[in-house]
Amino acid sequence: MTMTATAGGRQPSETMAKDPICGMVIDKATALHAERNGRVYYFCSPNCLRTFESPEQELKAMRTRVSIALTAVLLLAIGRAAAFIALAAGATLLTWAPVPGLPWLTWGRWLFVLVTPVQFFGGWTFYKGAWSAIRTRAINMDFLIALGTSTAYLYSVAVVFFPSVLPVSVDERAVYFEVSAVIIAFVLLGKYMEEAIKKRSSAAVRKLLDLRPATASVIREGQEMEVPVESVALGETIVVRPGQRIATDGMVVDGSSAVDESMLTGESMPVEKGPGSQVMGGTMNQAGVLRFTATRVGAETALAQIVKMVEDAQATSAPIQRLADQVTRIFVPVVVLVAVGSFFGWWALGEFPQGLLAFIAVLIIACPCALGVATPAALMVGVGKGAEAGILIRGGDVLERAQKLDTVIFDKTGTLTRGEPSVTDIVPLDGIDEASLLALAAAVEAGSEHPLGEAIVREAAHRQLAVAAVEGFEALAGRGIRGEVGGHAVLLGNRRFFAEAGLDPAPAEEQMARLESEGKTAMLAGYDGRVGGIVAVADTVKPEAREAVTSLLRDGIEVVMLSGDNERTARAVAATLGIERVIAEVLPGDKARVVQDLQRQGKVVAMVGDGVNDAPALAAADIGIAIGSGSDVAKETGGIILIKDDVRDVVTGIRLSRATMRKIKQNLFWAFIYNSAGIPIAALGFLNPIIAAAAMALSSLSVVVNSALLKRARIAPGQAAEVRLREGGMP
């Protein structure tokens, strides 16, 4: 971490930054700053910097200050009750002594003794923040609080000890020590509760950071040794035992086990790992011992990339926040002028004390902290909730575009379908049974490298069928294959291939046409001069895809399927999913053009693809959604990245974006309303500074609480799209 505060003039607006703690807009050239994970953060005051660097320590120190301030307020209340009792007994306020035998300790002096520690110990952070604001010429909340409470405190000191310096005659009953103490107590309590809630809301990043183990068992010079995880180098062999976390990304070279990847992917079921499998740092090894070679270390690991992406997203602002930022930059100086104007206005009317109260109330009620935290508070919760589910949202601009989304384009292969062919139907003819037909087909395909043949061989292995060796294997491109299996002459191919071999495919024609109308590739299988049956292969639809499509349609979003297949095959797949609009026979390089064509029609488009082949289309879309990214997070171009290979997360990601955006709008609305209504009321003298302090603290706290309620939003597929009431938030 670094901490600097250099002098300098105002820089252009593009050099402005937002304090991640309090939300104030500040000039990078004059602000304090700290670096974390390669990102620089800027702060308006040392208080915010300390909270960022040592949140636990700062929260503990804040708790101490809150306790002292609240204790003083409690004693003030007890003292006020005692004063009323003394007045009822006939004593006067100026002569009554709270401590018997100390007649000089009048009521005003007693308040001075009680409030001074609160003013300068409890309020010390405000003074330091105010001084930093003066030096950097960026008036912040600390400046307003320090100015308001100091005015009340110093005026009260003058009334008690130096009444002759005041422009009007005031007795000791007009002191505002209580105003100063209660304002500080309320603001500190509000900030403490705010930070405590934010701490819980930002638990997602801390949980991710806690996943990384401190040490790793590495094989060096033939010996296994425990080393700090930072010292692990690329290519080293690492051993991980049951119950241990995997130290870094790598490829398994020996052993088998089940690995819990739920903290990174949100997938609850453990994933089986064996030689050749990829493992990710931070995941938990459950069963056996694994040896793997480190393929990514340090900042290149999936865990480090995810943490950085989540932190970056939480530190961004939605474009809607720019309006609030612009207002805030001119808001605070205007507030000070309004406060000064109200003071002199009341004084001109002969109401000096009332003017003083109005001055303090305007300063306190106008603190723009609620505006400052409106966006970051909601982003912190929304992005964190997504990270816990394996959904990474890149920033506030993505959230804002998501609310306008009306069209989602799915790439078919590998997104809606599994991306590899599998056997879907086996139709035996001429008396042969299904298992025998599949065994003969698998035998001749065992010598083939065609994807359709590999699917047939996998299916036979899955059914544990005995597959005989093939002799005289011959492949004819575009037609089929032949060979001798167990003394039988076996053929597998299309109609043309069978016709050329003298076999009439007519008995199988009806079944062939039916299978092909369903988007499947149907192959004739024959043996010993007879048509034995049909084996159909297709790239099967993912079981969760229909649920995802149905949920999007229910949310009022049009679904489009993009495919390089022929029209009939693509429409057959789309029909099983409930998708009406299909764009088929699209070359990979033309996908971005399709996205742009829809945008020209006025559509706000999200493109869903694998993030590699579909990168141009993802970049062209209003929102690119990269699915099944796994450990290659950094290379994705999507605005939303789904770590799991589950298309239902498309629905969840869009709904989460919309719900987070709603929270931001709610927060900004209530913050604007609060300030707009509060300032004139305070300037006209209708708002007690103590009430103003309570309202100001409550405003900031309500924004944070409203954002935290986002964690309760029900946004998974199958649930109602309308989540506002379930969020428990403001209307």
SVG drawing of the C-alpha trace seen along z (x, -y; Angstrom):
<svg xmlns="http://www.w3.org/2000/svg" viewBox="-44 -43 61 109">
<polyline fill="none" stroke="black" stroke-width="0.4" points="0.0,0.0 1.1,-3.5 -0.2,-6.7 0.4,-10.1 -1.3,-13.5 0.4,-15.9 -0.5,-19.5 -1.6,-20.5 -4.3,-22.3 -7.6,-20.9 -7.3,-18.5 -9.7,-17.9 -12.8,-15.9 -11.4,-12.7 -8.9,-12.7 -11.7,-12.5 -12.3,-9.4 -14.8,-8.0 -13.8,-7.2 -14.7,-3.4 -15.5,-3.9 -17.7,-7.0 -18.5,-7.5 -17.2,-11.1 -16.0,-12.4 -12.3,-13.5 -9.4,-14.7 -6.8,-12.0 -4.0,-14.6 -4.6,-15.6 -6.2,-12.5 -4.7,-9.9 -4.4,-6.6 -3.7,-2.9 -2.9,0.0 -4.4,3.5 -4.1,6.3 -2.7,3.9 -5.6,1.4 -5.2,-2.1 -8.0,-3.4 -8.4,-7.0 -9.6,-8.4 -10.9,-11.7 -9.5,-11.4 -7.2,-9.3 -10.2,-7.8 -11.4,-6.3 -7.9,-5.1 -7.6,-3.4 -11.0,-1.8 -9.9,-0.4 -6.5,0.8 -7.5,2.2 -11.3,2.6 -11.3,4.8 -9.0,2.4 -10.9,-0.7 -14.3,0.9 -13.0,1.7 -11.7,-1.9 -15.0,-3.2 -16.9,-1.0 -14.8,-2.5 -15.7,-6.1 -19.3,-5.2 -19.4,-3.8 -17.8,-6.9 -20.2,-9.2 -23.3,-7.2 -22.2,-7.0 -21.9,-10.8 -25.4,-11.2 -26.8,-8.8 -25.3,-10.9 -26.6,-14.1 -30.1,-12.6 -29.7,-11.6 -28.4,-15.1 -31.3,-16.7 -33.7,-14.7 -31.9,-15.7 -32.0,-19.3 -35.8,-19.2 -36.1,-17.6 -33.9,-20.4 -36.0,-23.1 -39.1,-21.5 -37.4,-21.6 -36.9,-25.4 -33.3,-25.6 -32.3,-27.7 -30.5,-26.3 -27.5,-28.6 -27.0,-28.0 -27.8,-24.3 -24.6,-22.2 -24.7,-18.6 -22.0,-17.7 -22.6,-18.7 -19.9,-20.8 -18.9,-22.3 -21.2,-25.3 -19.0,-26.6 -20.0,-23.5 -23.1,-25.0 -25.3,-23.3 -23.4,-24.8 -20.0,-23.9 -21.2,-20.4 -22.2,-20.0 -18.8,-21.4 -17.0,-18.8 -19.1,-16.0 -19.2,-16.9 -15.6,-18.0 -14.2,-14.4 -16.9,-13.6 -16.2,-16.6 -12.5,-16.0 -12.1,-12.2 -15.3,-10.9 -15.2,-13.6 -11.4,-13.5 -11.9,-11.5 -14.2,-14.3 -11.5,-17.0 -8.8,-15.0 -11.1,-14.4 -12.0,-18.1 -8.4,-19.1 -7.7,-16.7 -10.7,-18.2 -9.3,-21.7 -5.9,-20.7 -7.2,-18.9 -9.9,-21.5 -12.6,-18.8 -15.2,-19.5 -16.5,-16.2 -18.9,-14.9 -16.2,-15.2 -15.9,-18.9 -19.6,-19.5 -19.9,-17.5 -16.8,-19.2 -18.0,-22.7 -21.5,-22.1 -20.6,-20.5 -17.7,-22.9 -20.0,-25.9 -22.4,-24.5 -19.6,-23.6 -17.6,-26.9 -20.8,-29.0 -21.7,-27.1 -18.2,-27.6 -18.6,-31.3 -22.0,-31.4 -20.6,-29.7 -17.2,-31.3 -17.0,-34.4 -20.5,-35.8 -19.2,-39.3 -17.8,-38.4 -21.2,-37.5 -23.2,-40.1 -26.3,-39.4 -27.0,-38.8 -27.6,-35.0 -28.0,-33.2 -26.6,-29.8 -29.8,-28.0 -29.1,-28.6 -26.0,-26.4 -25.9,-23.7 -23.4,-21.3 -26.0,-18.6 -26.6,-19.3 -22.9,-18.8 -22.6,-15.6 -25.8,-14.0 -24.9,-14.8 -21.5,-13.2 -23.0,-10.2 -25.7,-9.7 -23.3,-10.1 -20.7,-7.7 -23.4,-5.2 -24.8,-5.4 -21.3,-5.0 -20.5,-2.1 -23.7,-0.2 -23.1,-1.1 -19.6,0.3 -20.8,3.4 -23.4,4.1 -21.0,3.4 -18.5,5.8 -21.1,8.6 -22.2,7.6 -18.7,7.8 -18.1,11.2 -17.9,12.8 -14.5,11.2 -13.2,12.1 -14.4,15.7 -12.6,15.9 -9.4,14.5 -9.6,17.0 -9.7,19.9 -6.0,19.6 -3.9,21.8 -0.8,20.4 1.5,23.3 1.8,26.0 3.5,29.5 5.9,29.3 8.2,32.0 11.7,30.6 14.8,32.6 12.8,35.8 11.7,34.7 8.3,33.4 8.5,30.2 6.2,27.6 6.7,24.1 4.9,20.8 2.3,20.8 3.9,17.6 7.1,19.5 5.4,22.2 6.8,21.9 5.2,22.9 5.8,26.6 6.4,27.7 4.7,30.9 2.3,30.3 0.8,33.0 -2.6,32.4 -4.2,34.8 -7.8,35.3 -9.1,32.3 -6.5,29.9 -7.1,27.0 -5.4,27.0 -2.7,24.4 -2.7,23.2 -4.2,24.0 -2.8,27.1 -3.2,30.4 -3.5,33.7 -0.7,36.1 -1.4,38.9 -4.2,40.0 -7.9,39.6 -10.3,37.7 -13.4,35.7 -12.9,31.9 -15.3,29.4 -15.3,26.4 -18.5,24.8 -16.8,21.7 -15.5,20.8 -18.2,22.1 -21.3,22.3 -21.6,26.0 -22.7,28.0 -21.7,31.4 -18.0,32.5 -16.2,32.9 -14.3,36.1 -10.6,35.5 -8.0,37.8 -4.9,37.6 -5.4,34.9 -8.0,33.0 -7.7,29.4 -7.8,28.2 -8.2,24.7 -6.4,23.1 -8.6,22.6 -10.8,25.7 -11.1,28.5 -9.7,32.0 -12.1,34.4 -11.2,38.1 -7.9,39.3 -4.3,38.0 -3.6,35.9 -0.4,34.9 -0.6,32.1 1.6,29.8 1.2,26.0 0.0,24.3 -0.9,20.9 0.5,19.3 0.1,16.0 -2.1,13.4 -2.7,15.7 -4.8,18.2 -8.5,18.4 -9.1,17.5 -6.9,14.3 -8.6,13.3 -12.0,13.7 -11.1,11.7 -9.7,8.9 -12.7,8.9 -15.1,8.8 -13.1,6.0 -13.0,4.0 -16.7,4.4 -17.5,3.3 -15.4,0.2 -17.1,-0.9 -20.2,-3.1 -23.2,-2.8 -23.6,-5.6 -26.6,-6.8 -24.3,-7.6 -22.5,-10.2 -25.5,-12.5 -25.2,-12.1 -21.4,-12.7 -21.9,-15.9 -24.5,-17.1 -22.3,-16.3 -19.4,-18.3 -21.3,-21.5 -23.8,-20.5 -21.5,-20.8 -20.2,-24.4 -23.8,-25.5 -24.9,-23.9 -22.3,-26.0 -23.6,-29.2 -27.2,-28.3 -26.2,-27.6 -24.3,-30.9 -27.2,-32.7 -29.8,-31.2 -27.7,-32.2 -27.4,-35.8 -31.0,-35.9 -32.2,-34.9 -29.7,-37.2 -31.1,-40.1 -34.5,-39.2 -33.1,-39.5 -33.0,-35.7 -29.3,-35.1 -29.7,-31.7 -32.3,-30.5 -29.9,-31.4 -27.1,-29.4 -29.4,-26.4 -30.4,-26.8 -26.8,-27.0 -25.9,-23.8 -29.0,-22.0 -28.4,-22.8 -24.8,-21.6 -25.8,-18.3 -28.9,-17.5 -27.1,-18.2 -24.3,-15.7 -24.2,-13.9 -23.0,-10.6 -26.2,-8.8 -25.7,-9.9 -22.1,-8.8 -22.8,-5.3 -26.0,-4.7 -24.2,-3.0 -21.2,-1.3 -23.4,0.2 -25.7,1.9 -22.8,2.9 -21.0,4.5 -23.9,6.7 -25.1,7.5 -21.6,8.3 -20.8,10.3 -24.0,12.3 -23.2,13.1 -19.6,14.2 -20.9,16.6 -23.0,18.3 -20.2,18.3 -21.6,15.3 -19.1,12.5 -20.5,9.0 -17.8,6.7 -19.3,3.4 -22.0,0.9 -22.3,0.1 -23.3,3.8 -26.0,3.4 -27.5,0.4 -27.7,2.0 -29.2,5.1 -32.4,3.3 -33.1,2.4 -32.3,5.9 -35.1,7.3 -33.3,9.9 -30.9,12.8 -29.0,14.6 -27.8,18.1 -25.1,19.8 -26.4,23.4 -23.3,25.6 -21.7,25.9 -24.1,23.4 -27.6,24.8 -26.3,28.2 -23.5,30.3 -21.1,29.5 -20.3,33.1 -22.5,35.7 -24.0,38.6 -26.2,41.6 -29.9,40.7 -31.7,43.6 -31.0,47.2 -33.7,48.7 -33.1,52.4 -34.7,54.0 -34.7,57.4 -34.7,59.3 -31.4,58.1 -31.6,56.8 -30.5,53.3 -27.3,54.3 -26.0,56.4 -26.7,53.7 -24.8,51.1 -21.9,53.6 -21.5,54.1 -21.6,50.4 -19.1,49.6 -16.7,52.3 -16.4,50.8 -16.2,47.3 -13.4,48.2 -11.0,47.6 -12.6,44.2 -11.6,40.7 -14.9,39.1 -16.9,37.4 -20.0,39.4 -18.1,42.6 -16.5,41.6 -20.0,41.1 -21.1,44.6 -18.0,46.1 -18.6,44.1 -22.2,45.4 -21.1,49.0 -18.5,48.6 -21.1,46.9 -23.4,49.9 -20.4,52.2 -20.9,54.1 -18.3,56.5 -16.9,55.1 -15.1,57.4 -12.0,56.4 -12.6,55.1 -10.7,56.4 -10.4,54.9 -11.6,51.5 -12.3,49.0 -13.7,45.5 -15.3,43.7 -15.5,40.0 -19.0,38.6 -20.5,42.1 -19.7,44.4 -17.4,47.2 -17.1,51.0 -15.3,53.8 -15.4,57.5 -16.5,58.1 -16.6,61.6 -17.1,63.1 -19.9,60.6 -19.5,58.0 -20.7,54.8 -21.6,51.5 -22.4,48.1 -23.3,45.0 -25.9,43.0 -28.5,44.0 -26.1,43.5 -23.5,45.8 -26.1,48.6 -27.5,48.1 -23.9,48.4 -23.5,51.6 -26.7,53.0 -28.8,52.7 -32.2,51.1 -32.7,48.5 -36.4,48.3 -37.5,50.4 -35.7,47.9 -36.9,44.7 -39.8,43.8 -37.8,44.1 -34.8,42.3 -37.1,39.3 -38.6,39.1 -35.2,39.0 -33.9,36.4 -36.9,34.2 -35.9,34.2 -32.5,32.7 -30.6,36.0 -28.0,37.5 -29.4,41.0 -27.0,43.7 -28.0,47.0 -26.3,50.1 -26.1,53.3 -24.6,56.8 -24.3,59.7 -26.2,58.0 -29.1,56.9 -30.3,53.5 -30.0,54.3 -31.2,51.0 -30.5,47.3 -28.2,45.6 -29.0,41.9 -26.5,39.4 -27.1,35.8 -25.6,33.0 -28.0,33.3 -29.7,30.4 -28.5,29.7 -31.2,30.7 -31.3,27.3 -31.5,25.3 -35.3,25.5 -35.8,24.2 -33.5,21.3 -35.3,20.4 -38.8,20.7 -37.7,18.3 -36.3,15.7 -39.6,15.8 -41.5,15.4 -39.4,12.4 -40.5,10.8 -37.2,11.4 -37.1,12.6 -34.8,15.6 -32.9,16.1 -30.9,19.2 -27.8,18.8 -26.4,21.9 -24.1,22.9 -26.2,26.0 -28.7,26.3 -32.2,24.8 -34.0,28.1 -31.6,29.3 -31.4,25.9 -35.2,25.6 -35.6,29.1 -33.3,28.2 -35.1,24.9 -38.5,26.6 -37.4,28.8 -36.4,25.7 -39.4,23.5 -37.4,21.0 -39.3,19.6 -36.7,17.3 -33.8,19.2 -30.9,17.8 -29.2,20.8 -26.3,21.5 -24.3,18.7 -20.5,18.8 -18.4,18.1 -17.2,14.8 -20.7,13.6 -22.0,13.9 -21.1,10.3 -22.9,9.1 -26.1,10.9 -25.9,9.1 -25.4,5.7 -28.4,6.4 -30.6,6.9 -29.3,3.8 -30.1,1.8 -33.7,3.0 -33.8,1.3 -33.1,4.4 -31.0,4.3 -29.1,7.5 -27.2,10.0 -25.1,12.6 -24.4,15.9 -21.5,17.9 -18.4,19.8 -16.2,16.7 -13.6,17.9 -15.1,18.7 -17.8,16.1 -15.5,13.3 -16.4,10.9 -20.1,11.4 -19.8,11.0 -17.9,7.7 -20.5,6.4 -23.5,7.2 -24.8,4.7 -24.1,7.4 -21.8,10.3 -22.4,13.3 -19.5,15.8 -20.6,19.2 -18.5,22.1 -15.4,20.0 -13.7,22.2 -10.2,21.1 -9.7,18.9 -11.5,15.9 -9.1,13.2 -9.4,13.9 -13.2,13.5 -14.8,10.5 -18.1,10.9 -19.7,8.3 -21.1,11.1 -19.0,14.3 -20.6,17.6 -18.0,19.9 -20.3,22.9 -21.4,24.5 -25.1,24.0 -27.3,21.8 -29.7,21.2 -27.2,18.8 -27.9,16.6 -31.3,16.0 -29.9,15.6 -27.2,13.1 -29.7,10.9 -32.1,10.9 -29.4,10.1 -28.2,7.2 -31.7,5.9 -32.3,6.3 -29.1,4.5 -29.9,1.7 -33.3,1.3 -31.6,1.0 -29.3,-1.7 -32.3,-3.7 -34.1,-3.3 -31.0,-4.4 -30.5,-7.5 -34.1,-8.4 -34.4,-8.4 -31.1,-10.2 -32.1,-13.0 -35.5,-13.3 -34.0,-13.4 -31.5,-16.2 -33.9,-18.2 -36.6,-18.2 -34.3,-18.5 -32.3,-21.6 -35.2,-24.2 -36.8,-22.8 -33.6,-23.3 -32.9,-26.7 -36.4,-27.9 -35.7,-26.9 -38.1,-24.0 -35.5,-21.3 -33.6,-20.8 -29.9,-19.9 -30.3,-16.8 -33.1,-15.6 -31.1,-16.5 -28.2,-14.4 -30.5,-11.4 -32.1,-11.8 -28.7,-12.1 -27.4,-9.0 -30.7,-7.1 -30.5,-8.2 -27.1,-6.6 -28.0,-3.6 -31.2,-3.0 -29.3,-3.0 -26.9,-0.4 -29.7,1.7 -31.7,1.5 -28.7,2.7 -28.0,5.5 -31.6,6.8 -30.6,7.6 -29.0,10.8 -32.5,12.1 -33.6,11.6 -35.0,14.7 -33.6,14.6 -33.0,18.3 -34.8,19.7 -38.3,21.0 -38.8,18.2 -41.0,15.2 -39.1,12.5 -40.6,9.8 -38.3,9.7 -38.9,6.2 -41.3,7.3 -39.3,10.3 -36.2,8.2 -38.0,6.5 -36.7,3.1 -38.2,-0.3 -41.0,-0.6"/>
</svg>
